[in-house]
Amino acid sequence: MAKVMKGLLNIEGRVIILTGGYGHLGTGMAKGLLAHGANVIVAGRNITKFEEKFSSFEKKVTFEYCDISSSQSLKELFAKVYSRFSRIDVVVNNAHFIKGRVIEEITDDDWATTMEGVLGSVYKSIREVTPYLKALKAGKIINISSMYGVVSPNFSLYEGENCQKYTNPPHYGAAKAALIQLTKYYAVLLGSYNIQVNCISPGPFPKPEIQQNQEFIKRLQQFNPLGKIGKPEDLVGPLILLASQGSDFITGQNIIVDGGWTIW
């Protein structure tokens, strides 16, 4: 029993596919997984960006091309990884794409594209990887949602010309909320196959270019109970938990990593 307990959070050698693993949050998550010995496959469309972020990592991280909007591309991704490792342990659905940010100007096409980019792409990923996980009778699916899938933005934080452009649009929040429900649905559907499906919802994790706006960052910090913004490495702990044996009895949950933002 002691030996089992000691290895509960051990992810060494686990085969983990991370979509969008060279973005702002993805890079931090990927490096955290690598630091704990996982085999990380960063799936995306831009190998140059991957090489810029991971050139110093010689082993255990590889790039595989994947366009998350394409079912065929996702199908090929999972087939390649399974062929190489003879298993897939964890899939982290982190990548997304959106269209239309100015609230009053969002078109029907913007709405449909964002729903596909945030929600539909994750559905396709789950659908295409499920046969492999069912065959193994084990696996972890981790979806990355957002605090804005749980609460509405506080629009007072975005007042003024210098901050208004950072407002999260309604179709993004709606799609992220639906992603949390999709997580619950598949947790129930796949539970009998020993597959756990969970969600992580990051809070205020502004990109480096947004952090240059000290006025806006100060607003975020003052509103948040912990008085600070998130760093990508703050997601590593929950991610390791959900990728490890430690979460074998956790499924259908949304872990909110927000410094207390959604308490209000």
TIPABA-248154 format. One line per 5 residues: for each residue x, y, z of N, C-alpha, C. Coordinates in steps of 0.1 Angstrom, whole numbers. Each point is the difference from the previous one (the first is absolute). Layout:
// residues N
X Y Z X Y Z X Y Z  ...
//
This chain:
// residues 264
8 -12 0 -8 12 0 9 13 0  10 0 8 9 12 1 6 2 -13  4 -10 -8 7 1 -12 -10 6 -11  -12 -4 1 -11 5 -9 -2 15 3  -1 3 12 -3 14 4 11 9 -4
12 -5 1 12 9 -3 0 3 -15  -5 -9 -9 0 2 -14 -13 6 -6  -9 5 9 -13 5 -5 1 11 -11  10 9 2 1 11 -9 11 -2 -10  5 -12 -1 11 -3 -10 -5 -1 -14
5 9 -9 -4 -1 -14 12 -3 -9  11 -5 6 12 -3 -8 -3 -10 -10  3 3 -12 -2 -10 -11 -14 0 -7  -9 8 6 -13 0 -5 0 7 -14  -8 -5 -9 -1 6 -13 -12 11 0
4 12 -1 -10 11 1 0 9 -12  -11 1 -6 -2 8 -12 -6 13 5  6 11 -4 -4 14 4 -2 8 -12  -12 4 -3 -3 9 -12 3 14 4  6 7 -9 3 14 3 11 1 10
10 -9 0 10 0 10 11 10 -1  -1 9 -10 11 10 0 -6 14 2  -13 1 4 -6 13 3 3 5 14  -6 10 4 3 7 13 -2 -10 12  -11 -6 1 -3 -10 10 6 -14 -3
-1 -3 -13 5 -14 -4 15 -2 2  8 10 -2 14 -1 2 3 -3 15  -6 7 9 2 -2 14 -5 -14 4  -11 -5 -5 -5 -13 3 9 -11 -5  5 2 -12 8 -10 -7 13 -1 8
7 11 4 12 0 7 -2 -7 14  -11 3 6 -3 -6 13 -1 -15 -1  -7 -5 -10 -1 -14 -2 13 -7 -3  8 7 -8 14 -5 -4 9 -1 13  -2 10 8 8 0 13 -3 -11 9
-12 -6 -2 -4 -11 8 1 -14 -8  8 1 -11 3 -13 -6 -9 -5 -11  -11 7 -3 -9 -5 -10 6 1 -14  -6 -8 -9 3 1 -14 -11 9 -6  4 12 -4 -10 10 -5 1 1 -15
-12 -1 -6 -2 3 -14 -7 13 -2  7 10 -5 -7 13 -2 -6 0 -14  -13 1 0 -7 0 -13 -5 14 -4  4 4 -12 -3 13 -5 3 1 -14  -1 12 -6 2 2 -14 13 7 -3
7 5 10 12 8 -3 12 -6 7  8 -7 -8 12 -7 6 10 11 4  0 11 -7 10 11 3 -2 5 15  -12 2 3 -4 5 14 4 -11 10  -2 -12 -4 3 -11 9 15 0 3
8 1 -11 15 -1 1 5 12 8  -6 12 -1 4 11 8 -2 -2 15  -10 -7 3 -3 -2 15 7 -12 6  3 -10 -9 5 -13 6 14 -4 -6  7 9 -6 13 -3 -6 10 -6 10
-2 3 13 10 -4 10 -4 -14 6  -12 -5 -4 -4 -13 5 3 -11 -11  10 -8 3 4 -10 -9 -8 -12 -1  -6 -4 11 -8 -13 0 -14 3 6  -8 -10 -2 -13 -1 6 -10 11 -4
3 9 -9 -9 9 -6 1 0 -15  -11 -3 -7 0 0 -15 -12 8 -5  1 4 -12 -10 7 -7 -7 -9 -10  -14 2 0 -8 -7 -10 -9 10 -6  -1 1 -13 -9 9 -6 -14 -4 3
-8 10 3 -15 -2 2 -7 13 -2  -11 -1 -8 -9 11 -2 -13 -4 8  -3 6 11 -11 -5 9 -13 2 -7  -1 8 -11 -13 2 -6 -3 -12 -10  10 -9 -2 -2 -11 -9 -1 -13 7
-10 -7 -2 -2 -14 5 11 -9 -5  3 1 -13 10 -8 -6 14 2 6  3 13 3 13 4 6 1 -6 14  -11 1 8 0 -6 13 1 -15 -1  -6 -6 -9 0 -15 -1 15 -4 -3
6 7 -9 14 -3 -4 10 2 12  -3 11 8 8 2 12 0 -12 9  -12 -4 4 -1 -11 10 5 -13 -6  -1 -2 -13 5 -13 -6 15 0 1  6 12 -3 15 1 0 6 -3 14
-6 7 10 4 -1 14 -1 -15 5  -12 -6 -3 -2 -13 4 9 -10 -7  3 2 -12 9 -8 -8 14 0 6  4 12 5 13 2 5 2 -6 14  -10 2 9 2 -3 14 -9 -13 4
-9 -4 -9 -9 -11 3 -10 3 11  -1 13 3 -10 4 10 -1 16 0  -11 4 5 -2 15 3 -6 0 14  7 7 9 -4 1 14 -9 12 3  4 11 -6 -7 13 4 -1 9 -13
-12 6 -1 -2 10 -11 -4 13 7  8 11 -2 -4 13 5 -5 9 -11  -13 3 0 -6 8 -11 1 15 4  11 6 -4 4 13 4 -2 10 -12  2 -4 -12 0 9 -11 -15 4 -3
-1 13 -5 -13 4 -5 2 12 -9  -10 4 -8 1 12 -8 -14 7 1  1 13 -1 -13 8 0 1 11 -11  -12 5 -3 -1 10 -10 -10 11 5  3 12 -1 -9 11 4 2 4 15
5 12 3 2 4 14 -8 12 4  -4 8 -10 -8 12 4 -14 -4 1  -5 1 13 -13 -6 3 -11 4 -9  -1 13 -3 -12 5 -8 2 -4 -15  11 -5 -4 3 -3 -14 1 -15 -3
-3 -9 9 2 -14 -2 -11 -5 -10  5 -6 -11 -9 -5 -10 -4 -15 2  -9 -4 -8 -4 -14 1 11 -10 -3  9 4 -9 12 -8 -3 10 0 11  1 12 6 9 1 12 -4 -10 11
-14 0 2 -5 -8 11 2 -15 -3  -3 -4 -12 1 -14 -4 15 -4 0  9 8 -5 14 -3 0 5 -2 14  -4 9 9 5 -1 14 -5 -12 7  -13 -3 -2 -6 -12 6 8 -13 -5
3 0 -13 8 -11 -5 14 0 6  6 11 1 14 1 4 2 -3 15  -10 3 8 1 -2 14 -6 -13 5  -12 -3 -6 -8 -12 5 1 -11 -10  -3 3 -13 -1 -11 -10 14 -7 -1
11 7 0 13 -6 -1 3 -10 11  -5 3 12 2 -9 11 -8 -12 -1  -13 2 -5 -8 -12 -2 6 -9 -10  6 5 -11 6 -8 -10 12 -8 6  8 7 8 12 -6 6 -5 -12 9
-10 2 8 -5 -10 9 -5 -12 -9  -7 3 -10 -6 -10 -8 11 -9 -7  10 7 -5 11 -8 -7 9 -7 9  2 4 12 10 -7 9 -7 -11 8  -13 1 2 -8 -10 8 3 -14 -4
0 -4 -12 2 -14 -3 13 -6 5  11 8 0 13 -4 6 -1 -2 15  -7 10 7 -1 -1 14 -9 -12 4  -10 -2 -7 -9 -11 3 7 -13 -1  9 -2 -11 7 -12 -2 10 -2 12
5 10 5 10 -1 11 -8 -1 14  -13 3 0 -8 0 12 7 9 11  5 12 -5 6 10 9 3 12 -8  1 11 7 3 13 -7 -5 12 8  6 11 -3 -4 13 6 -2 10 -12
-11 6 1 -3 12 -9 -2 12 8  8 10 -3 0 13 8 -3 11 -10  -11 7 3 -5 11 -9 4 13 7  4 10 -7 4 13 5 -12 9 -3  -7 4 10 -11 10 -1 5 14 4
-8 7 8 3 13 4 -9 5 11  5 9 8 -9 6 10 -12 6 -6  1 5 -13 -11 6 -6 -10 -11 -6  3 -12 3 -10 -11 -2 -8 -2 12  3 7 11 -6 -1 13 -7 13 4
7 11 -2 -6 13 4 1 10 -12  -8 10 1 1 11 -10 12 9 2  5 6 -10 11 10 3 -6 12 9  9 5 8 -3 12 7 3 12 -9  -9 6 -6 2 9 -11 7 13 5
-2 3 13 7 12 5 15 -1 -1  5 -12 0 15 -1 -1 5 3 -14  -9 1 -10 4 2 -13 -3 14 -5  -4 9 9 -4 14 -4 12 8 -5  -2 8 -10 11 9 -4 6 -5 -13
5 8 -8 6 -4 -13 12 -9 1  7 1 11 12 -8 2 -3 -15 4  -12 -2 4 -3 -13 6 -12 -7 -7  -8 8 -8 -12 -6 -6 3 -11 -9  11 1 -7 3 -10 -10 3 -14 6
1 -1 13 3 -13 6 -13 -8 4  -11 7 -2 -13 -7 4 -2 -13 -7  -4 -10 8 -3 -13 -6 -14 0 -7  -1 -4 -12 -13 1 -7 -9 -11 4  -13 2 -2 -10 -10 6 0 -14 -6
4 -1 -13 0 -14 -6 12 -8 6  10 6 4 11 -7 6 -4 -6 14  -6 9 8 -5 -5 13 -11 -11 -1  -9 2 -10 -11 -10 -2 6 -13 -4  10 0 -9 6 -13 -4 8 -6 11
7 8 8 8 -6 11 -10 -6 11  -11 6 2 -10 -6 9 -5 -13 -6  -3 0 -12 -4 -13 -7 10 -11 1  13 4 0 11 -9 1 0 -7 14  -4 7 10 -1 -6 13 -11 -10 1
-11 3 -7 -11 -10 -1 4 -12 -8  8 2 -11 5 -11 -8 9 -9 8  8 6 8 8 -8 9 -8 -9 9  -11 5 6 -8 -8 9 -7 -11 -8  -4 3 -12 -7 -10 -9 9 -12 -2
12 3 -5 9 -11 -3 6 -7 12  0 7 11 4 -7 13 -9 -11 3  -13 2 -2 -10 -10 3 1 -11 -11  0 4 -13 0 -9 -11 12 -10 0  12 5 4 12 -8 -1 4 -6 14
-7 3 10 4 -4 13 2 -16 1  -9 -7 -6 1 -15 1 12 -5 -7  7 8 -8 12 -4 -7 13 4 8  -2 5 12 11 5 9 7 12 -7  -8 8 -6 5 12 -6 -5 12 8
9 8 5 -4 12 8 0 13 -9  -10 7 0 -1 13 -8 -3 11 10  10 10 0 -1 11 9 3 13 -7  -1 11 7 2 13 -6 8 9 9  8 9 -5 7 10 7 -5 13 -6
-4 9 9 -4 14 -4 10 10 5  9 5 -8 9 11 5 -8 13 2  5 8 10 -5 13 2 7 10 -7  4 11 7 8 11 -7 14 -4 -3  3 -4 -12 13 -3 -5 4 8 -12
1 13 1 2 9 -11 13 -3 -7  0 1 -13 12 -3 -8 11 11 2  12 -3 -3 11 10 3 -2 14 -6  -6 0 -12 -2 13 -6 -11 8 7  -10 -7 6 -10 7 8 6 5 13
9 -8 5 6 4 13 8 13 -1  3 5 -12 7 13 -1 -10 11 4  -13 -2 0 -9 10 4 -2 -1 15  8 8 7 0 -1 15 -13 4 6  -7 10 -6 -13 4 5 -10 -12 0
0 -7 -10 -9 -12 -1 4 -11 9  12 -3 1 5 -10 9 -3 3 15  2 13 3 -3 4 14 -15 -2 3  -9 3 -10 -14 -3 2 -2 -15 3  6 -8 -8 -2 -15 2 5 -4 14
11 5 4 6 -4 13 -9 5 11  -5 12 -1 -8 6 11 -13 -8 2  -5 -4 -11 -13 -7 0 1 -14 6  11 -7 -3 2 -14 4 3 -2 15  -6 -9 6 2 -2 15 15 -2 3
8 -7 -8 14 -3 3 8 12 -4  -5 10 -6 7 12 -4 11 -1 -10  -2 -10 -9 10 -1 -11 -6 -7 -12  7 0 -11 -4 -7 -12 7 -14 -1  -6 -8 -8 6 -14 -1 12 0 -9
9 -10 2 11 -3 -8 -2 -14 -6  4 -3 -12 -2 -13 -6 3 -12 9  11 2 8 4 -12 8 -10 -2 12  -9 9 2 -10 -2 10 -10 -11 -4  0 -3 -13 -9 -11 -5 6 -14 1
13 -1 3 7 -12 -1 -5 -10 11  -1 5 12 -5 -9 11 -13 -7 -3  -11 8 -3 -12 -7 -3 1 -9 -13  8 4 -9 2 -8 -12 6 -14 3  11 1 8 6 -13 4 -9 -9 8
-8 6 9 -10 -8 7 -10 -7 -9  -5 7 -10 -10 -5 -9 7 -10 -10  13 1 -2 7 -9 -9 5 -12 6  -1 -1 14 6 -11 7 -10 -9 7  6 -10 6 -9 -10 7 -7 7 12
4 11 4 -6 7 11 -14 5 -4  -4 0 -12 -14 4 -4 -8 -12 -5  4 -12 3 -7 -12 -5 -15 0 5  -3 7 11 -14 0 5 -6 14 -1  6 8 -10 -5 14 -2 -4 0 -15
-13 3 -2 -4 2 -14 -12 9 -1  -1 7 -11 -11 10 -2 1 13 7  12 3 5 2 11 9 7 12 -8  -3 12 5 6 12 -6 8 6 11  13 -1 -1 9 6 10 3 15 -4
-4 9 8 2 14 -4 13 6 7  9 4 -9 13 5 5 0 15 -3  -5 8 10 -2 14 -3 4 10 11  6 -5 10 4 9 11 -12 5 8  -11 -7 -1 -12 4 7 -10 8 -8
3 3 -12 -8 9 -9 -15 -3 1  -4 -13 -2 -14 -4 -1 -7 -1 14  7 3 10 -6 0 14 -11 11 0  4 11 -6 -9 12 1 -14 -3 -5
//
